[in-house]
Amino acid sequence: MGCYIHEYTVLCRPVSVGTLLGDLTDTQLRDWGEDTAVQLVEHGADVDEIGHKHGTHTLHYLVRLSMRLGL
């Protein structure tokens, strides 16, 4: 599944941002992964899915990820 066009708006609800964030290397996350994840969420990807995918609350996962990346 992926993004699809609906009335000139890109809808990314079916995209798993949690999987994206978990599969990328730290370098990829810094170079383009963070920006891509933000764009996907802004276009409808499920924020809560990020935490569910990693067995924690989304905010906790993202704080740990940011600390690991030194952001």
C-alpha positions as CSV (number, residue, x, y, z in Angstrom):
1,M,0.0,0.0,0.0
2,G,1.1,3.6,-0.5
3,C,0.0,7.1,-1.0
4,Y,-2.9,7.8,-3.4
5,I,-4.4,10.9,-5.0
6,H,-7.9,12.0,-4.0
7,E,-9.3,15.3,-5.2
8,Y,-5.8,16.8,-5.7
9,T,-4.7,15.8,-2.2
10,V,-2.2,13.1,-1.5
11,L,-3.6,10.7,1.2
12,C,-1.0,8.6,3.0
13,R,-3.1,6.9,5.6
14,P,-2.1,3.3,4.6
15,V,1.7,4.1,4.8
16,S,3.4,2.8,7.9
17,V,5.7,5.5,9.2
18,G,6.6,3.2,12.1
19,T,8.0,0.7,9.7
20,L,9.8,3.4,7.7
21,L,11.5,4.8,10.9
22,G,12.4,1.3,12.1
23,D,13.9,0.1,8.8
24,L,16.2,3.1,8.0
25,T,19.7,3.5,9.2
26,D,20.7,6.5,11.4
27,T,22.3,8.2,8.4
28,Q,19.2,7.7,6.2
29,L,17.0,9.1,9.0
30,R,19.2,12.2,9.3
31,D,19.6,12.7,5.5
32,W,16.0,12.2,4.4
33,G,13.9,9.9,6.7
34,E,12.8,12.5,9.2
35,D,11.6,14.9,6.5
36,T,9.8,12.0,4.7
37,A,8.1,10.9,7.9
38,V,6.9,14.4,8.6
39,Q,5.5,14.8,5.1
40,L,3.7,11.4,5.3
41,V,2.1,12.4,8.7
42,E,1.1,15.8,7.3
43,H,-0.6,14.0,4.4
44,G,-2.6,11.6,6.6
45,A,-0.3,8.8,7.8
46,D,-1.3,7.6,11.2
47,V,0.9,9.0,14.0
48,D,-0.3,6.5,16.6
49,E,0.9,3.7,14.4
50,I,4.5,4.7,15.0
51,G,4.3,3.8,18.7
52,H,2.2,0.7,18.2
53,K,4.7,-0.6,15.7
54,H,7.5,-0.3,18.3
55,G,5.5,-1.4,21.4
56,T,5.4,2.0,23.1
57,H,3.8,5.4,23.0
58,T,4.6,7.4,19.9
59,L,6.0,10.3,21.8
60,H,8.3,8.0,23.8
61,Y,9.6,6.3,20.7
62,L,10.2,9.6,18.9
63,V,12.0,11.2,21.9
64,R,14.3,8.1,22.1
65,L,14.9,8.2,18.4
66,S,15.8,11.9,18.5
67,M,18.2,11.4,21.4
68,R,19.8,8.5,19.5
69,L,20.3,10.7,16.4
70,G,21.5,13.7,18.4
71,L,18.7,15.9,17.2
